[in-house]
Amino acid sequence: MSNELQPEYLSQQLAQIQELNEQHQDVISRQATINIGLIGQVTHGTSTLFRALTSFTKYYYYYNMNIKIFECNNSECTSQQHYFTQQSDTYDKVPCPMCEYPSTLIRHISIIECNRYDVDLMTTLVASDQLDAIILVVAADQSCPQSQAAEYFKTIRFSQTQIPIIVAQNKIDIVDETQARFNYSQIQSFLGTYLQNNETPIIPVSAAFNLNIEYIINEIVKIPVPKRKLDKPPRVVCIRSFDFNKQYINIDQMKGGIIGGTLLEGILKVGDIIEIRPGIIEKRTDKTYKCYPLTTQIISLKAENNDLRYALPGGLIAIGTLLDPSLTRSDKLIGQMIGYPGTLPDIMINFKIKFCLIIKKDQVQPDLSEEQYINQSTKIGTELLVTVNNNNISAKITSDNKTVAGNSKVIELQASRPVCIPDGVSMVISQKEGDKWTRIGCGILLQKQAPEQDSLD
């Protein structure tokens, strides 16, 4: 990485770190600081809207992409064109495409498209407060709500997350006014079921023809910039890891392993010493485990094509390390926690969660009451699939108090392998129906039991 990084961006100086905030120009010049989830049914046009918002057809990082939002400095520029978007690596002083006046960079956002991402990951992001806003895509020619949208909103209500929502009423070009108004009323009714003091904007758009996309951008600009915990030690969730080296490369040209993750809190800097937990997991013959946390140094940070000297929460960050690349190849570190040595949560196998049913029991067991279905699904010995930090973990129920409050209850689980997850983290719970796993609920970590030191280290 060169001393000046990319010269067309503002220079990041380590001496200024104590003065940084989420809207500091040195920060938004290079990385996204707001995470927005794009959710909806597969056929409702989320991919088309994603392309319309990003103006780009190649997707990075599993259909996640960062874009910059600029404000035209010309007060006479029409309101719907007052804001415009550019790619993340665009020069910071780009002129307005409509009037060619100078512009000001005001936002750098990360958009995550649900349909191309794992659905469980998106639900986890919603529940665990890693998304700062949601764009719900609803097709004007189909009824509302559809099953996926209902599940997401149940998750939001369960986690008590206050999150801004924008509704894009898509495919407005293929319906008449009567159908559009009827669909609009369905959306309003659906939102009123799950949201209090509902003032959610509903914007009719045609993503295929870029119609009214600028109004969505205008609403995105209104989203409050989230206040991050920058004074905390940094914590990163690894959602992918890989070996960047090509085959048959000379050993002196090899680079260390790369970790792609979401920074939850704190500030990461090039040169920091970091720990990765649980690290390498060894299963012993007596069915106990020994964990070997990894320690390495950050040698580079990137947000898409932008080099960084330091990174704040927001978007996906690529962390270059000195790790043997065989340790990061093929997502081997997925789901692991990364931070300063001595600051990460304990490694554990046994933990207690509050489980909440998010599907209609009529979808699977129409002859049972909701309480009966919850108790049947959470019997001692039942095997569940827990999705947390983008990691699927098999777990068995070891304790059940049989007390159902509404659509939730407390259960204790034993994971099939050691995990490192923080208190209060949210997770997705799936149950095996036939030969496939079916998502039935979500959970919040209430309590964890630290393992014996000689069985887990």
C-alpha positions in Angstrom: 0.0 0.0 0.0 1.5 3.3 -1.0 2.1 6.1 1.5 -0.6 8.3 0.0 -3.1 5.5 -0.7 -5.2 6.6 -3.7 -4.3 10.3 -4.3 -7.9 11.2 -5.4 -9.2 10.5 -1.9 -8.6 12.3 1.3 -5.5 11.1 3.1 -6.1 9.0 6.2 -3.7 10.0 9.0 -3.4 7.8 12.1 -2.8 10.8 14.3 -6.4 11.9 13.7 -8.0 8.6 14.9 -9.2 10.1 18.2 -11.2 12.8 16.3 -12.9 10.4 13.9 -16.7 10.0 13.7 -19.1 8.2 11.3 -19.4 11.2 9.0 -15.8 12.3 9.0 -14.8 13.0 5.4 -11.6 10.9 5.8 -13.9 8.0 6.6 -16.7 8.2 4.1 -14.2 9.1 1.4 -13.0 5.5 1.5 -15.6 3.2 3.2 -19.3 2.7 3.8 -20.6 3.7 7.2 -24.3 2.7 6.8 -25.5 -0.8 6.1 -28.8 -1.1 4.2 -30.5 -4.5 3.5 -32.5 -5.0 0.4 -35.2 -7.6 1.1 -38.2 -9.1 -0.6 -39.4 -12.2 -2.5 -37.3 -13.6 -5.3 -39.8 -12.6 -8.0 -40.4 -9.0 -6.7 -37.4 -7.4 -8.4 -34.8 -7.0 -5.6 -31.9 -7.8 -8.0 -33.2 -5.3 -10.6 -33.5 -2.6 -7.9 -30.1 -3.5 -6.7 -28.7 -2.8 -10.1 -30.7 0.4 -10.4 -29.4 1.7 -7.1 -25.8 0.8 -7.7 -25.6 1.5 -11.5 -23.3 -1.5 -11.8 -23.8 -5.1 -13.0 -20.9 -6.8 -11.4 -21.4 -7.7 -7.7 -18.7 -8.0 -5.1 -18.7 -9.9 -1.8 -21.8 -12.0 -2.3 -24.0 -9.3 -3.8 -22.9 -6.6 -1.4 -21.8 -3.3 -2.9 -20.8 0.1 -1.6 -22.0 3.3 -3.3 -21.3 7.0 -2.6 -24.2 9.6 -2.5 -23.4 13.1 -3.6 -25.4 16.3 -3.1 -25.3 18.9 -5.9 -24.1 22.3 -4.7 -26.4 24.1 -7.1 -29.5 25.3 -5.3 -31.4 25.5 -8.6 -30.8 21.9 -9.5 -34.2 20.1 -9.5 -35.1 18.4 -6.2 -35.4 14.9 -7.6 -31.9 15.2 -9.1 -30.4 17.0 -6.1 -28.7 13.7 -5.0 -26.9 11.2 -7.2 -24.9 8.1 -6.7 -21.5 6.9 -7.9 -19.4 3.8 -7.3 -17.4 3.5 -4.1 -14.0 4.2 -5.8 -15.3 7.4 -7.5 -13.3 10.6 -7.2 -14.7 12.7 -4.2 -15.2 15.9 -6.2 -17.3 14.6 -9.1 -19.5 17.2 -10.8 -23.3 16.8 -10.8 -24.3 14.8 -14.0 -27.3 17.1 -14.5 -25.9 20.6 -14.2 -22.1 20.0 -13.9 -21.9 22.0 -10.7 -19.5 20.9 -8.0 -21.0 18.4 -5.5 -20.3 17.3 -1.9 -20.0 13.7 -0.7 -22.6 13.2 2.0 -23.0 9.4 2.4 -21.2 6.2 1.7 -23.5 3.3 2.1 -23.3 -0.5 1.8 -26.3 -2.3 0.1 -26.8 -6.0 0.8 -29.2 -7.8 -1.5 -31.1 -10.5 0.4 -32.0 -12.9 -2.5 -28.4 -13.5 -3.4 -27.3 -13.6 0.2 -28.1 -16.5 2.5 -31.6 -15.8 3.8 -30.6 -16.9 7.3 -27.7 -14.4 7.3 -30.1 -11.6 6.4 -32.4 -12.6 9.2 -29.4 -12.7 11.5 -28.3 -9.2 10.4 -31.8 -7.8 11.0 -32.0 -9.3 14.4 -28.5 -8.5 15.6 -28.7 -4.8 14.8 -26.0 -5.0 12.1 -28.4 -3.3 9.6 -29.0 0.4 9.8 -32.0 0.4 7.5 -34.1 -1.9 5.2 -35.5 -1.4 1.8 -38.5 -3.8 1.4 -39.3 -4.5 -2.3 -43.0 -5.4 -2.9 -44.2 -6.1 -6.4 -47.3 -4.1 -7.3 -48.8 -7.0 -9.2 -48.7 -9.5 -6.3 -50.4 -9.6 -2.9 -48.7 -8.3 0.2 -47.4 -9.7 2.5 -45.4 -12.6 1.2 -43.9 -15.2 3.6 -40.3 -13.9 3.6 -41.3 -10.3 4.4 -43.5 -11.5 7.3 -40.6 -13.5 8.8 -38.3 -10.5 8.6 -40.7 -8.3 10.4 -41.4 -10.8 13.1 -37.7 -11.0 13.6 -37.5 -7.2 13.9 -40.4 -7.1 16.4 -38.8 -10.0 18.5 -35.4 -8.2 18.7 -37.1 -4.9 19.5 -34.9 -3.3 16.9 -35.9 0.3 15.8 -34.8 0.3 12.2 -35.7 2.7 9.4 -37.7 1.1 6.6 -38.3 2.2 3.0 -40.8 0.4 0.9 -40.2 0.2 -2.9 -43.5 -0.7 -4.6 -41.9 -2.2 -7.7 -43.2 -3.1 -11.1 -45.6 -0.1 -11.1 -45.3 0.0 -14.9 -47.2 -3.3 -15.4 -50.3 -2.5 -13.3 -53.2 0.0 -13.7 -54.0 2.7 -11.1 -56.7 0.6 -9.4 -54.3 -2.4 -8.8 -51.5 0.0 -7.7 -53.8 1.7 -5.1 -55.1 -1.7 -3.8 -51.5 -3.0 -3.4 -50.6 0.2 -1.7 -53.4 -0.3 0.9 -52.2 -3.9 1.4 -48.7 -2.6 2.1 -50.0 0.0 4.6 -52.0 -2.6 6.4 -49.1 -5.0 6.6 -46.7 -2.4 8.0 -49.3 -1.3 10.6 -49.4 -4.9 11.9 -45.7 -4.9 12.8 -44.7 -1.2 13.3 -45.8 1.3 15.8 -46.3 5.0 14.7 -45.9 3.8 11.2 -44.7 6.6 8.9 -42.8 4.3 6.5 -42.4 5.9 3.0 -43.9 3.8 0.2 -42.4 4.7 -3.1 -43.8 3.5 -6.4 -40.9 2.5 -8.7 -40.1 0.6 -11.9 -36.6 -0.7 -11.2 -36.4 -2.1 -14.8 -36.8 1.4 -16.3 -35.1 3.4 -13.5 -38.4 5.1 -12.7 -38.5 7.0 -9.4 -35.1 5.6 -8.2 -34.0 9.1 -7.3 -36.8 9.3 -4.7 -35.4 6.2 -2.9 -32.0 7.9 -2.8 -33.7 10.9 -1.3 -35.2 8.7 1.5 -31.8 7.0 2.1 -30.3 10.4 2.7 -32.8 11.0 5.5 -31.7 7.9 7.3 -29.9 9.0 10.5 -26.2 8.2 10.6 -25.9 5.5 13.3 -23.7 6.2 16.3 -21.1 3.5 16.6 -19.2 2.4 19.7 -15.8 3.7 18.4 -14.3 3.8 21.9 -14.7 0.0 22.4 -12.1 -2.6 21.4 -12.7 -3.6 17.8 -14.8 -6.8 17.2 -15.1 -8.3 13.7 -17.3 -11.2 12.6 -15.7 -13.2 9.8 -18.2 -13.9 7.1 -15.7 -15.2 4.6 -12.0 -16.0 4.3 -9.9 -16.9 1.4 -6.4 -17.5 -0.1 -5.6 -14.8 -2.6 -2.5 -16.6 -4.0 -2.6 -18.2 -7.4 -1.4 -21.7 -8.0 2.3 -22.4 -8.6 3.3 -19.0 -7.3 6.9 -18.6 -6.0 7.1 -18.8 -2.2 8.6 -15.3 -1.9 5.6 -13.9 -3.7 3.0 -15.5 -1.4 0.7 -13.3 0.6 -0.9 -14.0 3.9 -4.6 -15.1 4.3 -7.4 -12.6 3.8 -10.4 -12.3 6.1 -13.6 -10.6 5.0 -15.8 -9.4 7.8 -18.1 -6.9 9.4 -16.6 -4.6 12.0 -19.2 -4.4 14.8 -17.5 -1.8 17.0 -14.2 0.0 17.6 -11.6 1.0 15.0 -9.1 -1.3 13.3 -5.8 -0.1 12.1 -3.1 -1.4 9.9 -0.3 -2.8 12.1 -2.7 -4.0 14.9 -2.1 -7.4 16.5 -5.4 -9.3 16.4 -6.7 -12.6 17.8 -9.0 -15.0 16.0 -11.3 -17.2 18.2 -11.9 -20.1 18.5 -9.2 -20.5 15.9 -8.1 -24.1 15.1 -10.4 -26.7 16.7 -9.0 -30.1 17.6 -11.4 -32.9 18.5 -9.9 -35.4 21.0 -10.6 -39.1 21.2 -12.5 -38.6 24.5 -14.9 -36.3 22.5 -13.6 -33.1 24.2 -12.2 -30.2 22.2 -9.0 -28.2 22.4 -9.0 -24.8 20.7 -5.9 -22.9 19.5 -6.8 -19.2 19.0 -4.8 -17.6 16.2 -2.8 -14.4 16.6 -1.5 -12.3 13.7 -0.9 -8.8 12.5 -3.0 -6.7 10.1 -0.9 -5.7 7.1 -3.6 -4.2 5.0 -7.3 -3.1 5.1 -9.5 -2.6 2.1 -13.2 -1.6 1.5 -13.9 -2.9 -2.0 -11.1 -1.3 -4.2 -10.3 1.4 -1.6 -7.1 1.0 0.6 -7.5 2.0 4.2 -5.2 2.8 7.1 -8.0 2.4 9.5 -11.6 1.0 9.4 -14.8 1.9 11.2 -18.0 -0.1 11.4 -19.9 -0.2 8.2 -19.8 -2.4 5.1 -17.5 -5.3 4.6 -13.8 -4.9 5.3 -11.1 -7.1 3.8 -8.3 -7.7 6.3 -4.9 -8.7 5.0 -2.9 -10.8 7.6 0.3 -12.8 8.0 -1.6 -16.0 8.5 -0.7 -19.1 6.6 -3.1 -18.9 3.6 -4.1 -22.5 4.1 -5.9 -21.4 7.3 -8.1 -19.0 5.5 -8.7 -20.9 2.3 -12.3 -21.8 1.3 -14.0 -19.9 4.1 -12.3 -21.9 6.9 -12.6 -19.1 9.4 -16.2 -18.2 8.7 -18.2 -17.3 11.8 -15.1 -16.7 14.0 -14.6 -13.6 16.1 -11.7 -11.2 15.6 -10.4 -8.5 17.9 -7.5 -7.5 20.2 -6.0 -10.3 22.3 -7.8 -10.7 25.6 -10.9 -8.7 24.6 -13.0 -11.4 22.8 -15.8 -13.5 24.4 -15.2 -16.9 25.9 -15.2 -20.0 23.7 -18.1 -22.2 24.6 -20.3 -25.2 23.7 -23.2 -24.9 26.1 -25.5 -21.9 26.1 -29.0 -20.7 26.9 -31.2 -18.8 24.5 -34.6 -17.2 24.3 -36.3 -19.0 21.4 -39.1 -17.2 19.3 -41.3 -18.9 16.7 -41.3 -16.7 13.5 -43.2 -19.0 11.1 -46.9 -19.7 11.2 -47.3 -23.2 12.7 -50.1 -23.8 10.1 -47.2 -24.0 7.6 -45.9 -27.2 9.2 -48.3 -28.5 11.9 -51.8 -27.2 11.3 -53.4 -29.6 13.8 -51.4 -28.2 16.8 -51.7 -25.0 18.8 -48.8 -22.6 18.7 -47.8 -23.6 22.2 -48.0 -27.3 21.4 -45.9 -26.8 18.3 -43.2 -24.8 20.2 -43.0 -27.5 22.9 -42.9 -30.2 20.3 -40.1 -28.4 18.4 -38.0 -27.9 21.6 -38.0 -31.2 23.3 -34.9 -32.3 25.1 -32.6 -34.2 22.6 -34.0 -32.4 19.6 -31.4 -31.5 17.0 -31.5 -27.9 15.7 -29.4 -25.9 13.2 -28.3 -22.6 14.7 -27.1 -19.9 12.3 -25.1 -17.3 14.0 -22.4 -15.0 12.5 -23.0 -16.5 9.1 -22.1 -19.9 10.5 -24.3 -23.0 10.6 -23.8 -25.0 13.8 -25.6 -28.2 14.8 -26.9 -28.2 18.4 -29.0 -30.4 20.7 -31.5 -29.2 23.3 -30.3 -30.2 26.8 -32.8 -28.4 28.9 -36.4 -27.2 28.5 -38.4 -25.4 31.1 -41.7 -26.1 29.1 -42.9 -22.6 29.8 -44.2 -20.8 26.7 -44.7 -17.0 26.9 -46.5 -15.9 23.9 -44.6 -17.4 21.0 -41.2 -17.7 22.9 -39.5 -19.8 25.5 -36.1 -20.4 27.1 -34.0 -23.5 26.1 -30.5 -24.6 26.7 -28.3 -25.9 23.8 -25.1 -27.9 23.4 -23.3 -27.1 20.2 -21.6 -29.7 18.1 -18.4 -27.7 18.2 -16.9 -24.8 20.1 -18.1 -21.3 19.2 -17.1 -17.8 20.1 -20.2 -15.5 20.2 -20.9 -12.4 22.3 -23.7 -12.0 24.9 -27.0 -10.9 23.4 -26.2 -12.1 19.9 -29.1 -13.1 17.7 -29.3 -16.3 15.8 -31.6 -18.2 13.4 -33.0 -21.5 14.4 -33.9 -24.2 11.9 -35.4 -27.7 12.4 -35.2 -30.7 10.1 -38.4 -31.4 8.2 -37.8 -34.6 6.2 -34.4 -34.3 4.5 -34.1 -30.5 4.7 -33.7 -27.8 7.3 -36.6 -25.4 7.7 -36.3 -22.1 9.4 -38.7 -22.0 12.3 -37.5 -19.2 14.6 -34.8 -17.0 16.0 -33.1 -16.7 19.3 -31.1 -14.4 21.5 -28.2 -15.6 23.6 -29.0 -15.2 27.3 -26.3 -17.1 29.1 -23.3 -19.1 28.2 -21.4 -21.7 30.2 -17.6 -21.5 30.0 -16.1 -24.9 29.3 -13.5 -26.6 31.5 -10.1 -25.1 30.9 -8.6 -28.6 30.1 -11.3 -29.4 27.6 -11.4 -26.1 25.8 -8.5 -23.6 25.6 
